């Protein structure tokens, strides 16, 4: 059983309004919105656009439309006219149709938003006497027009929606005019949402351009270490496998013994709320041994909080890489310790952490293991190197070089 006409109409209106709001952040959806508007109002032509200077009448920024020198370009979508007809309307007829100039002056004068029927500004008899009526409107199958216009808070930006109907369907009825007017408050909200979306997109673009322009490698990962973005310098470093690499989409150290430290730091910053356990998680710093090069890879990790306060607590992590520190690290790589003394990756990590001045508890927290495990691994490292004391182990490590 089909729903009654009134119910079908309500459902259609709800669908149109929902599509209007979607279009605020996905402008390409305006065309689908206009398709439905044409059906609702039995229109042959409709258009919607963002006006950057309401006092100017040139609303089109399509390449096929005439934009004169000194005039701002604007965003517009239309359904129902050919490219040639759109060009003709914008370049020749727009200020000679008898109601556009008068309508915009009226709409922008009375407040932040308004809607009207063409007949409120220009009677059918007056419209019939205009060359525009017979040379453009009627040949393109429209005669009656509903127009709406809303202004932004600064009154420097506006959004318009126009609906044009063929003469054979008669003028817009009172209920249709009321329906059209009911869209205006939503159009006002859509303009506000669109401007916020555009500002955020511009901020993102500006930051991306800034990060792309610097020579320092920088990249972002999620809490699981999955690579989300990298600038050109970071892509070059990753392609060369110079300290870091990407496997299966996950950022990894090229030195297996350093991977636990890298993963732990990313997880702490990405998964933990900013005040987890009362410990600020604004950022951390790491210094990783690289397999091929003598200088260590210094990494600054910065937490990027989630943008949606109602969404998952996990944020992103921005990594700033410095692959050429001023002075080379005096400690050997885990590979050297493995080759010379048979240390495992875990034992090498503990030995190197001790040489850097870290305590057993700090090493355990960073490696996400128990202090007892760290003590056992340190004992194994002391036994295998024949040093037996931490001070002797540190002296031994400092006497070695990366290239030995």
C-alpha positions, 0 to 999 in steps of 0.5 A, a space after each residue: 500500500 502506498 503512503 498518502 500523498 501528504 506523507 510522501 511529500 513530508 518524507 520527500 521534504 525531509 530527504 531534501 533537507 538532509 541532502 542540503 546539510 550533507 552538501 555543506 561539507 560535500 559540495 558535489 552533492 548540490 547537484 543531487 539536491 537540485 535534482 530533487 528540488 526540480 521534482 518537488 517544484 516541477 521546475 525546469 531549472 534551479 541553481 544554488 551558489 555562494 556569493 562572496 560579494 552580495 552587492 555584485 551580480 556576477 555569481 558564476 565561477 565556471 570556466 565557461 562563464 564570463 568573469 570580468 576583471 576585478 570581480 570575485 569568483 563564486 561557487 555555483 551549481 545548477 541543474 537544467 541548463 546546458 553549458 551554452 545557456 548558462 554562459 549566455 545567462 551569466 554573460 548577457 542576461 543576468 542583469 537584464 532579466 528585470 528582477 535579479 538586480 532588484 531582488 538582490 537589492 531587496 533581499 540584502 536590505 531587509 535582513 539576514 535572509 529572505 525569499 520571494 516569488 518573482 511576481 513580488 518584484 515584477 508582474 507577469 505583464 511587466 515580465 512579458 514585455 522584457 526581451 529576456 522573457 522571449 529571447 531566453 527564459 521561454 526558449 529555455 522553458 522557464 517563466 516563474 521563479 522562486 528566489 531565496 538569499 541568506 547572508 553570513 554573519 559578516 554580511 560579506 558572504 551569501 548563499 542563494 537558491 533559485 527555482 524556475 518553473 515552465 509557464 505551462 505549470 502555472 504560478 507557484 501556489 501558496 503552499 509551494 511558496 510556504 514550502 520554499 520559505 521553510 527551506 530558508 532557515 535551513 539554508 542559513 544553517 547550511 551556510 554557517 556549516 559550509 563556512 566552518 567546513 571551508 575554514 577547517 579545510 583551509 587550516 588543514 591545507 595550510 598546515 600540510 603545505 607548511 609541513 611539506 615545505 620543511 626539510 625536516 622529515 615528519 609524519 603521523 601515525 595512529 596509536 597502532 603505528 599505522 602510517 597516516 601521512 608523511 611529508 616528502 622528506 619523510 617519504 625519502 627517509 622511509 624509502 631508503 630504510 634509513 632508521 625507519 621503515 614501513 611494513 604492512 602499513 605500520 611504522 617500524 625501526 630498521 633495528 629490531 632491538 629498538 622496535 619495542 621502544 618506538 611502539 611503546 612511545 607511540 602507544 602511550 601517546 596515541 592511546 592514553 588520554 592526555 591526563 591518564 593516571 595524572 601524567 601529562 602526555 603532550 610529547 616524548 623524545 626518543 633516540 634510536 640506533 639505526 642499522 646502517 648509519 652511525 648517527 642515531 635517529 632522534 625523534 620528537 613525538 607529539 600527541 595530536 588529540 582526537 578531533 571528535 570529543 565524542 569519538 574514540 579516545 585514541 589520537 594521532 602521533 606526530 613524529 619529527 625526525 632528526 637524522 643528522 644530530 650534531 654529534 654522533 652517538 658514542 654507543 654501538 648498535 645492537 647488531 655489534 653487541 650481538 655479533 661480538 658477545 651474543 647478546 639477544 635483542 632484548 639484552 642489547 636494549 637493556 645494556 644500551 639503556 643502562 649506558 644512557 643512564 636509565 634505571 631498571 624501572 624506567 627501562 621496564 616501563 619503556 619496554 612494557 615488561 616487569 623490573 624483574 625481567 629487566 634485571 634478568 636481562 641485565 644479568 645476562 648482558 653482564 655475564 656475556 660481556 664478562 663485565 659483571 658490574 654496570 660501570 664496567 659494562 658502560 665503559 665497555 660499550 663506550 669503547 666500541 664504535 658503530 662500525 666495529 
